[in-house]
Amino acid sequence: QALSDGMDIALTDHEIRTVLARLEDIPEDQRTESGISSGVAMEIINNVSENRQVTVPAELLASRIQTAEQALWKR
């Protein structure tokens, strides 16, 4: 979270746990002597934030699909 401070990245608790898990998955032989580089950490943070999943209620999704279908029929 400290790496993303001051940037346009806001991570949820779940996303922070995902980033930490991915950092932990990096094999020890691929880490530098001082640990994991900030570049690698930022790459993982960016990847997690770009691949965010959004939960939408089924009724709202069905309504939007129906509206899109109707717009296509009018063409």
C-alpha positions in Angstrom: 0.0 0.0 0.0 2.9 2.3 0.7 4.1 2.0 -2.9 0.7 3.2 -4.2 0.5 6.2 -1.9 0.4 9.4 -3.9 -0.5 7.6 -7.1 -3.9 7.2 -8.8 -4.1 3.7 -7.4 -6.5 2.8 -4.7 -6.6 -0.9 -3.7 -9.2 -2.7 -1.8 -8.3 -5.0 1.1 -8.9 -8.0 -1.2 -6.6 -6.5 -3.8 -3.9 -5.8 -1.3 -4.0 -9.5 -0.2 -3.8 -10.5 -3.8 -0.7 -8.4 -4.4 0.9 -9.8 -1.2 0.1 -13.3 -2.3 1.6 -12.7 -5.8 4.7 -11.2 -4.2 5.0 -14.2 -1.9 4.8 -16.5 -5.0 7.9 -15.1 -6.5 10.6 -17.8 -6.2 13.4 -16.9 -3.8 16.1 -17.3 -6.5 14.4 -14.6 -8.6 14.5 -12.0 -5.8 17.3 -9.5 -5.4 19.5 -9.6 -2.4 17.4 -6.8 -0.8 14.1 -8.5 -1.6 11.7 -7.7 -4.4 12.3 -4.6 -6.5 9.8 -1.8 -6.3 9.4 -2.1 -10.1 8.2 -5.7 -9.8 5.9 -4.7 -6.9 4.4 -1.8 -9.0 3.9 -4.1 -12.0 1.9 -6.5 -9.8 -0.1 -3.7 -8.2 -0.9 -2.2 -11.7 -1.9 -5.7 -13.0 -4.2 -6.3 -10.0 -5.8 -2.8 -10.3 -6.3 -3.1 -14.1 -8.0 -6.5 -13.7 -10.6 -5.4 -11.2 -13.8 -7.3 -11.1 -17.0 -5.4 -10.7 -20.1 -7.0 -9.2 -23.4 -6.0 -10.7 -26.8 -7.2 -9.5 -28.3 -9.7 -12.0 -31.5 -7.6 -12.5 -29.5 -4.5 -13.4 -27.4 -6.5 -15.8 -30.5 -8.0 -17.4 -32.0 -4.6 -17.8 -28.9 -3.2 -19.5 -28.7 -6.1 -21.9 -32.3 -5.7 -22.8 -31.8 -2.0 -23.5 -28.7 -2.8 -25.6 -30.7 -5.4 -27.6 -33.6 -2.9 -28.2 -31.1 -0.3 -29.4 -29.7 -2.9 -31.9 -33.2 -3.8 -33.1 -33.9 -0.2 -34.0 -31.0 0.0 -36.4 
